[in-house]
Amino acid sequence: MIRMQVARRKSICYRQMESNLGDVLPRSDMQSIARLSQLINENLLKDGRYMPNYTFEQYIRIVRPLPKYVKRDIYGIPVVEANSIDISRLGNGMSLISLHNAKISDPYARRKIVHAFRYDDELYRAYNHPLKTLNKVGSYYAVSTLDFSLAPEMDRQTIIQCTYQNRWYGAFLQSYGKAVIPSIGWVGREYYNITFSGLVDGGVFIISTLGTRNQYGKDIFLEGYWELRKRFPNTKIICVGNYYPEMKGDVCLIPYNKSFGSSNAPYWQPSMVNWDMTLAVGGEE
């Protein structure tokens, strides 16, 4: 289990921060520290009067640093590397559990994968307290990235920001040794280069059909699904939600209402459809 001492305090030199901010922060966050940059540029911190002490947790939340070995894709989006994750036992001794139900004290955490198909307000709480979230999910077998909502009516910058946050969270967890499964969403072909950025072929992705019940949503989903398959042909996919017959290929389907998990049982996955669409055996209600 990963234990974090978030109370540890660090003195952060603003001049050093300024030289690194362009590498670790998206544009919208850069705007939020404009006043700080102005103070630095005007040399108003020479005597140290405005030099605060940040806790380590505050530093991570504000600066969003990642190790320099983390690769970057377009728009500086961090790359989530492909981890070696065995999902062959899903539904037969291993299960999903939602981020909401994950607990530090879960005795069966090594048999569970944490997914983050939750409401955005909950996801932003996790994103804004990354060390606390790391402590919460640290003992689980694997963890998915945060599935921030994407919608066709969003502007380009918002789609970039949501994708950045998704990948930053994954790269952050990996920097602490966690096995990570990227959660992938998309909104249309004109944004594929953004929504499919920061990914590596050969691991495991997790997607969801939630919110695609009407024909319009279904068409967008299936079009993006096949594009995802084309770009990442060697990646296994877990899909949470309803099955569409057009989704051929190596897909592990788990109904959403069977994905919440339980922290007080060895596993809880009473039914699941395997890649060949046969009913999986295993799990207890």
C-alpha positions as CSV (number, residue, x, y, z in Angstrom):
1,M,0.0,0.0,0.0
2,I,1.3,3.4,-0.9
3,R,1.4,5.7,2.1
4,M,1.8,9.4,1.5
5,Q,3.0,11.9,4.1
6,V,1.1,14.9,2.7
7,A,1.8,17.0,5.7
8,R,5.5,17.3,4.7
9,R,6.3,20.9,3.9
10,K,8.5,22.2,1.1
11,S,9.7,25.7,0.5
12,I,9.2,26.4,-3.2
13,C,11.3,29.1,-4.8
14,Y,9.1,31.0,-7.2
15,R,12.0,31.7,-9.5
16,Q,12.6,28.0,-9.9
17,M,8.9,27.4,-10.4
18,E,8.7,29.9,-13.2
19,S,11.4,28.1,-15.2
20,N,9.5,24.8,-15.0
21,L,5.9,25.9,-15.3
22,G,5.8,25.9,-19.1
23,D,6.8,22.2,-19.1
24,V,4.2,21.0,-16.5
25,L,1.1,23.1,-16.8
26,P,-1.5,23.4,-19.5
27,R,-2.4,26.9,-20.8
28,S,-5.5,27.4,-18.7
29,D,-3.5,26.7,-15.5
30,M,-0.8,29.1,-16.6
31,Q,-3.4,31.9,-16.7
32,S,-4.3,31.1,-13.1
33,I,-0.8,32.0,-11.9
34,A,-0.4,35.1,-14.0
35,R,-0.2,37.3,-11.0
36,L,2.6,35.1,-9.6
37,S,4.6,35.4,-12.8
38,Q,4.1,39.1,-12.8
39,L,5.5,39.4,-9.3
40,I,8.5,37.3,-10.3
41,N,9.2,39.3,-13.5
42,E,9.0,42.5,-11.6
43,N,11.5,41.2,-9.0
44,L,9.2,41.8,-6.1
45,L,10.3,38.7,-4.3
46,K,13.9,39.7,-3.8
47,D,13.6,40.1,-0.1
48,G,11.5,37.0,0.4
49,R,8.5,38.9,1.9
50,Y,6.1,37.2,-0.4
51,M,7.7,33.7,-0.3
52,P,5.1,31.3,1.1
53,N,5.7,27.7,2.3
54,Y,3.6,25.2,0.4
55,T,2.8,21.8,1.6
56,F,3.8,19.1,-0.8
57,E,0.1,18.4,-1.6
58,Q,-0.4,22.1,-2.4
59,Y,2.7,22.1,-4.7
60,I,1.4,19.0,-6.6
61,R,-2.1,20.5,-7.0
62,I,-0.8,23.9,-8.2
63,V,2.3,23.1,-10.2
64,R,1.2,19.7,-11.5
65,P,4.8,18.5,-11.9
66,L,5.7,15.2,-13.6
67,P,9.1,13.5,-13.8
68,K,11.1,14.7,-16.8
69,Y,11.0,11.1,-18.3
70,V,7.3,11.4,-18.9
71,K,6.8,11.8,-22.6
72,R,4.6,14.5,-24.1
73,D,2.2,14.4,-27.0
74,I,0.5,17.2,-28.8
75,Y,-0.4,20.3,-26.7
76,G,2.0,18.9,-24.0
77,I,-0.5,16.2,-23.1
78,P,1.4,13.6,-20.9
79,V,1.7,10.1,-22.3
80,V,0.3,7.2,-20.2
81,E,2.6,4.2,-20.9
82,A,1.2,0.8,-21.6
83,N,1.4,-1.3,-18.4
84,S,1.4,-5.1,-18.4
85,I,-2.0,-5.8,-16.9
86,D,-3.7,-9.2,-16.8
87,I,-7.4,-8.8,-17.3
88,S,-8.0,-12.5,-18.2
89,R,-9.5,-13.2,-14.7
90,L,-12.1,-10.4,-14.8
91,G,-15.3,-12.0,-13.7
92,N,-13.5,-15.1,-12.4
93,G,-11.8,-13.9,-9.3
94,M,-11.1,-10.4,-10.3
95,S,-13.6,-7.5,-10.6
96,L,-14.1,-3.8,-11.2
97,I,-14.8,-1.4,-8.4
98,S,-15.8,2.3,-8.9
99,L,-13.6,5.1,-7.6
100,H,-16.5,6.0,-5.3
101,N,-16.4,2.6,-3.5
102,A,-12.6,2.2,-3.4
103,K,-11.2,2.3,0.1
104,I,-7.7,2.4,1.7
105,S,-8.6,-0.6,3.9
106,D,-10.0,-2.9,1.2
107,P,-8.6,-6.4,2.1
108,Y,-9.2,-7.6,-1.5
109,A,-7.8,-4.7,-3.3
110,R,-5.3,-6.8,-5.3
111,R,-8.2,-8.5,-7.0
112,K,-9.8,-5.3,-8.2
113,I,-9.4,-2.7,-10.9
114,V,-10.6,0.8,-10.0
115,H,-12.6,2.5,-12.8
116,A,-13.6,6.2,-12.8
117,F,-16.9,6.4,-14.8
118,R,-18.4,8.8,-12.3
119,Y,-20.0,12.3,-12.2
120,D,-17.5,15.1,-13.0
121,D,-17.8,16.8,-9.6
122,E,-16.4,13.6,-8.0
123,L,-13.7,13.3,-10.6
124,Y,-12.6,16.9,-10.1
125,R,-12.4,16.2,-6.3
126,A,-10.0,13.4,-7.1
127,Y,-8.0,15.5,-9.6
128,N,-7.7,18.4,-7.2
129,H,-6.5,16.1,-4.4
130,P,-4.1,13.8,-6.3
131,L,-2.1,12.6,-3.3
132,K,-5.2,11.8,-1.3
133,T,-6.6,9.9,-4.3
134,L,-3.3,8.1,-4.7
135,N,-3.4,7.0,-1.1
136,K,-7.0,5.8,-1.6
137,V,-6.3,3.7,-4.8
138,G,-2.7,2.8,-4.1
139,S,-3.3,-0.8,-3.0
140,Y,-5.5,-1.8,-5.9
141,Y,-4.3,-4.0,-8.7
142,A,-4.8,-1.3,-11.4
143,V,-6.5,2.0,-11.7
144,S,-8.1,3.7,-14.6
145,T,-7.6,7.4,-15.5
146,L,-10.4,9.9,-14.7
147,D,-13.1,9.9,-17.3
148,F,-13.9,13.6,-17.6
149,S,-17.0,14.3,-19.7
150,L,-16.6,15.1,-23.4
151,A,-19.4,16.6,-25.5
152,P,-19.7,17.7,-29.1
153,E,-20.7,21.2,-28.0
154,M,-17.5,21.7,-26.1
155,D,-14.9,24.0,-27.7
156,R,-11.5,22.8,-28.7
157,Q,-9.7,24.2,-25.6
158,T,-12.0,22.4,-23.2
159,I,-11.6,19.1,-25.0
160,I,-7.8,19.6,-24.8
161,Q,-8.1,20.4,-21.1
162,C,-10.2,17.4,-20.3
163,T,-7.9,15.1,-22.2
164,Y,-4.9,16.7,-20.5
165,Q,-6.4,16.1,-17.0
166,N,-7.2,12.5,-17.9
167,R,-3.6,11.7,-19.0
168,W,-1.9,13.8,-16.3
169,Y,-3.7,11.7,-13.6
170,G,-2.5,8.5,-15.3
171,A,1.1,9.7,-15.7
172,F,1.1,10.9,-12.1
173,L,-0.1,7.5,-10.8
174,Q,2.5,5.7,-12.9
175,S,5.2,8.0,-11.5
176,Y,4.4,6.4,-8.1
177,G,4.5,2.9,-9.4
178,K,0.8,2.3,-10.1
179,A,-0.5,0.1,-13.0
180,V,-2.8,2.4,-15.0
181,I,-5.5,1.7,-17.6
182,P,-6.3,4.8,-19.7
183,S,-10.1,5.6,-19.9
184,I,-10.8,6.8,-23.4
185,G,-13.6,9.0,-24.6
186,W,-14.2,10.9,-27.9
187,V,-16.6,13.4,-29.4
188,G,-16.0,13.4,-33.2
189,R,-13.5,12.7,-35.9
190,E,-12.3,16.3,-36.0
191,Y,-10.9,15.8,-32.5
192,Y,-9.5,12.3,-32.7
193,N,-5.9,13.6,-32.7
194,I,-6.6,15.2,-29.3
195,T,-8.8,12.6,-27.6
196,F,-6.5,9.7,-28.7
197,S,-3.3,11.5,-27.8
198,G,-1.1,10.5,-24.9
199,L,-1.7,6.8,-25.5
200,V,0.6,3.8,-26.3
201,D,-0.4,0.7,-28.1
202,G,-0.1,-2.8,-26.5
203,G,-1.7,-2.4,-23.1
204,V,-5.3,-2.1,-21.9
205,F,-7.9,0.6,-22.4
206,I,-11.2,1.0,-20.7
207,I,-14.2,2.7,-22.5
208,S,-17.9,3.0,-21.8
209,T,-21.1,3.1,-23.8
210,L,-22.8,5.2,-21.1
211,G,-24.8,8.1,-22.7
212,T,-24.9,6.6,-26.2
213,R,-28.4,5.2,-26.2
214,N,-29.8,7.4,-29.0
215,Q,-28.8,6.8,-32.6
216,Y,-26.7,10.0,-32.8
217,G,-24.7,9.0,-29.7
218,K,-24.4,5.4,-30.9
219,D,-23.0,6.5,-34.3
220,I,-20.4,8.8,-32.7
221,F,-19.4,6.0,-30.3
222,L,-19.0,3.3,-33.0
223,E,-17.2,5.5,-35.4
224,G,-14.7,6.4,-32.6
225,Y,-14.5,2.8,-31.5
226,W,-13.3,1.6,-34.9
227,E,-10.8,4.5,-35.1
228,L,-9.5,3.6,-31.7
229,R,-9.1,0.0,-32.9
230,K,-7.3,1.1,-36.0
231,R,-4.8,3.3,-34.2
232,F,-4.2,0.9,-31.4
233,P,-4.6,-2.6,-32.9
234,N,-2.6,-4.5,-30.2
235,T,-4.5,-3.1,-27.2
236,K,-7.1,-5.0,-25.2
237,I,-10.3,-3.1,-24.4
238,I,-12.6,-3.3,-21.4
239,C,-16.0,-1.8,-22.1
240,V,-18.4,-0.8,-19.3
241,G,-22.0,-0.5,-20.3
242,N,-24.3,-2.0,-23.0
243,Y,-23.0,-4.2,-25.8
244,Y,-23.4,-3.2,-29.5
245,P,-23.3,-6.0,-32.0
246,E,-21.1,-3.8,-34.2
247,M,-18.3,-3.9,-31.6
248,K,-16.5,-6.9,-32.9
249,G,-13.0,-7.6,-31.8
250,D,-11.2,-8.3,-28.5
251,V,-13.6,-6.7,-26.1
252,C,-14.3,-7.5,-22.4
253,L,-17.8,-6.3,-21.7
254,I,-19.0,-5.5,-18.2
255,P,-22.5,-4.1,-17.5
256,Y,-22.4,-0.8,-15.7
257,N,-24.5,-2.0,-12.8
258,K,-22.1,-4.9,-12.3
259,S,-19.1,-2.6,-12.1
260,F,-19.5,-0.9,-8.8
261,G,-17.7,-3.5,-6.7
262,S,-17.7,-4.1,-3.0
263,S,-14.9,-3.7,-0.5
264,N,-16.1,-6.4,1.9
265,A,-16.1,-9.4,-0.4
266,P,-13.4,-11.2,-2.3
267,Y,-15.0,-10.1,-5.6
268,W,-18.4,-9.0,-6.7
269,Q,-19.1,-9.6,-10.4
270,P,-22.0,-12.0,-10.7
271,S,-22.2,-11.8,-14.5
272,M,-20.0,-10.6,-17.2
273,V,-19.8,-11.3,-21.0
274,N,-16.4,-12.5,-22.1
275,W,-14.6,-11.5,-25.4
276,D,-16.4,-14.3,-27.2
277,M,-19.7,-13.2,-25.8
278,T,-20.1,-16.3,-23.6
279,L,-21.3,-15.6,-20.0
280,A,-18.4,-15.6,-17.6
281,V,-18.4,-17.8,-14.5
282,G,-17.4,-16.5,-11.1
283,G,-18.4,-13.9,-8.5
284,E,-21.0,-13.9,-5.8
285,E,-23.7,-11.4,-5.1
